[in-house]
Amino acid sequence: MSAEPRIQVVISEQVLRLWQGDTPVAEYRVATAANGPGEANGSLCTPRGRHRIRAKVGGGCPENTVFVARRPTGERYSPGLRRQAPERDWILTRILWLCGEEPGRNRLGRVDTMRRYVYIHGAPDDDPMGVPSSKGCVKMRNADIIDLFDRVAVGTPVVIEE
């Protein structure tokens, strides 16, 4: 297949699909924002519309690597670590950092996806998928984010729809 890959996130289905042209080549269960869809800074909502992958973070890191501010902390996630810090927002394994493509909707000003640090990222494998529960990001199982990360490049289009 010669067409470039593209990602579709459907909030109502809690699913992420990877497309190659008109053909879906992978589908993953995800968890979007507990607060639902929305674009405003501070809303903890998942932004809708056209995006691109701005950066890929974590290539080559072991599964369950813990990230804070897109940097590995040196920790590996475990249930015991979660018990020590139950309030942490666990960003694990790989990060696909998104940037909006639609000025006034998800780019620039108070609706800027990139400045809101919205990612597609790994999450603890005991976090439920298919249930809105994130703080705005798109959470995936660790094995799934590794698979997706290896299939896409910086610049890959991402559409997030209700």
C-alpha positions in Angstrom: 0.0 0.0 0.0 1.4 3.3 -1.0 -1.0 5.7 0.9 0.3 7.3 4.0 -1.1 6.2 7.3 -3.7 8.3 9.2 -5.3 7.9 12.6 -8.9 8.2 13.5 -10.1 8.4 17.1 -13.9 8.0 17.6 -14.8 9.3 21.1 -18.3 7.7 21.1 -16.8 4.3 20.4 -13.7 4.7 22.5 -11.7 3.3 19.6 -8.6 4.4 17.6 -8.3 3.2 14.0 -5.2 3.2 11.9 -5.9 3.6 8.2 -3.8 3.1 5.2 -5.6 4.9 2.4 -9.2 3.6 2.5 -8.3 0.4 4.4 -8.4 0.1 8.2 -5.2 -1.8 9.2 -5.5 -1.7 13.0 -8.0 -1.0 15.6 -7.4 -0.4 19.3 -9.6 0.2 22.4 -8.8 3.5 24.0 -9.8 5.8 26.9 -10.5 9.5 26.1 -11.3 12.2 28.6 -13.6 11.6 31.6 -14.8 15.2 31.0 -15.8 14.4 27.4 -14.8 16.3 24.2 -13.7 19.9 24.3 -10.9 22.2 23.3 -10.5 24.8 26.0 -7.3 25.0 27.9 -7.8 23.7 31.5 -10.9 21.7 30.5 -9.3 18.3 30.8 -11.3 17.4 27.7 -10.2 15.5 24.6 -9.9 18.0 21.7 -11.8 17.3 18.4 -10.8 18.0 14.9 -7.8 17.6 12.6 -4.4 17.1 14.3 -1.0 15.8 13.4 1.6 14.0 15.3 4.1 16.7 16.4 6.6 14.5 18.1 7.2 10.9 19.0 8.7 10.3 22.5 10.0 7.1 24.1 11.2 5.0 21.1 13.3 2.2 22.5 12.3 2.7 26.1 11.1 -0.4 28.0 7.4 -1.1 28.3 6.0 0.7 31.4 8.6 3.4 31.4 7.1 6.4 33.4 7.2 9.8 31.7 6.7 13.2 33.3 6.9 16.3 31.0 7.8 13.9 28.1 11.0 12.7 29.9 11.5 9.3 31.4 11.7 9.5 35.2 13.8 6.3 35.6 10.8 4.5 37.1 9.0 1.5 35.7 5.3 1.4 36.4 4.0 -1.3 38.8 0.9 -1.7 40.9 3.1 -1.1 43.9 4.3 2.2 42.5 0.6 3.2 41.8 -0.2 2.4 45.5 2.6 4.8 46.5 1.3 7.6 44.3 -2.4 7.0 43.5 -3.0 10.5 42.4 -0.4 10.4 39.5 -1.5 10.7 35.9 0.4 7.7 34.5 1.9 8.4 31.1 3.7 5.2 30.1 5.8 3.5 27.4 5.4 5.9 24.4 4.0 9.3 23.6 2.6 10.7 20.4 2.3 14.4 21.0 -0.5 16.0 19.0 -0.8 19.5 17.5 -4.0 21.0 16.2 -4.5 21.9 12.5 -7.5 24.1 12.8 -6.8 27.7 14.0 -9.5 28.8 16.5 -10.7 25.2 17.0 -7.7 23.3 18.3 -4.7 25.5 17.3 -3.5 28.8 18.9 -4.9 30.8 21.8 -7.0 29.0 24.5 -7.7 26.0 22.3 -4.2 24.9 21.4 -3.9 21.1 21.6 -0.1 21.2 21.6 0.1 23.8 24.4 -2.4 21.7 26.3 0.1 18.7 26.1 -2.5 16.3 24.6 -1.0 13.0 23.7 -1.8 9.5 22.6 0.1 7.5 25.2 0.4 4.3 27.1 -1.4 3.7 30.4 -1.3 1.1 33.1 -2.6 -2.2 31.8 -5.1 -2.4 34.6 -6.7 0.9 33.6 -10.0 0.2 31.8 -10.1 0.8 28.1 -13.4 1.7 26.3 -14.4 3.9 29.3 -13.7 7.7 29.2 -11.3 8.2 32.0 -8.3 10.3 30.9 -7.4 13.9 31.7 -7.7 14.9 28.1 -5.4 12.5 26.3 -6.0 9.3 24.4 -4.8 6.4 26.6 -3.9 3.0 25.2 -2.7 -0.3 26.4 1.1 -0.4 26.4 1.4 -3.2 23.7 -1.0 -1.2 21.5 0.9 2.1 21.8 4.1 0.4 20.9 2.5 -1.2 17.9 1.0 2.2 16.8 4.2 4.1 17.5 6.1 1.8 15.2 3.6 2.3 12.4 3.4 6.1 12.3 5.7 9.0 11.7 5.9 12.6 12.9 3.4 14.4 10.7 0.9 11.6 10.5 -2.7 13.1 10.4 -4.9 12.4 13.4 -8.7 13.1 13.3 -10.5 13.1 16.6 -14.3 13.0 16.2 -17.3 12.4 18.4 
